Amino acid sequence: MKEIQLKDAKATLSAVIDQANQGHPAIITRHGRKEAVVLSFDEYEKLSHVPSFGRLLAAFPGEVEDIPTRSTKPARPVDL
C-alpha cells in the first residue's frame, strides 16, 4: 500500500480515488504519521460486514452434543 502526504493527496485527490477504485488503496500521512486510508467503497463494504469472533461462535450451526467435553485432567506441571 503506498503512502502519500496529505498535501499531495489534496492536490491529486481525484487520482488517489481512481487508484483506490482500481484496487490500490493509499495511506494518507500528516507530519510523517499515518492518519487515514483511502480505499474503494467495495473494499469498505467487505470490511464493515466482517463478523466478530463472538458472533461466529454464537452462529455455530451444530448442537450442544457436537461440542466435545472438556478434559478433567490437570494441566502439566510447569517449573517457573
N, C-alpha and C positions, 0 to 999 in steps of 0.2 A: 504494500500500500504506500503510495507516495505521500510525502509531506509537503505542504505548501503554506507559506506565511500568509497571515490574514490579509495584509495589504495587497499581496499578489492575487489572493482568492477574490478580493473585492474587484480588482481590475479585470479579472478574467472569469467572473462568476459563471457566465454562460458556458464557457469551455469546461469549467470544472464540473458543472451539472451534466453536460453532454458526456464527459468521460465516466461519470458515475453511472449514467444510464447504460453505458456500454460495458459495465461490469468492472470498472476501475475506480473504486472509492478513493477518497483523498482525506488525509488528516490535516486539519487546519491548526496551525500553531500560532501562538502570540507570545512574543518575547522568548522564543525557544521552548515554550511549554505546550504540550498537546492540549487543545481546548475543545475541538469538535471533530466530527466525522461527517463527510458528505457522501451519501450512498443513495442508490436508486430506491424509489418507493417500493418496488417489488421486494428488494432485499430487506427493507424496513418491515414490510408486512410479514415476511417469513420470520424475522427475529421477534416481532411482537407477539406472535402466536405460538411460540415455543412453550410447552407446559413446564411447570416446575417439577422437580423430582417428587415432591409430596403429592401433586396431582397425578403423576404417573403411577405412584404406588396405590393411591386411592382408586384408580381406574383398573386395578388388577382384575382381569376377567374370570379368574378361577374361583373355586370355592375354598372355604377355610380348610377343608380336608386336604387340599392340594399343597398347602404350605407344610414343609417338614417340621417336626417338633424340634425344639431346641435341645441341644445336648446338655445333660446334667453333670457331665464330667467336670472336675475342677480344672482351671487353667493351669498350664505348665508352670513350674516354678521358675522364677527369674531372679538371678543374682544382681543386685544393684550396687 
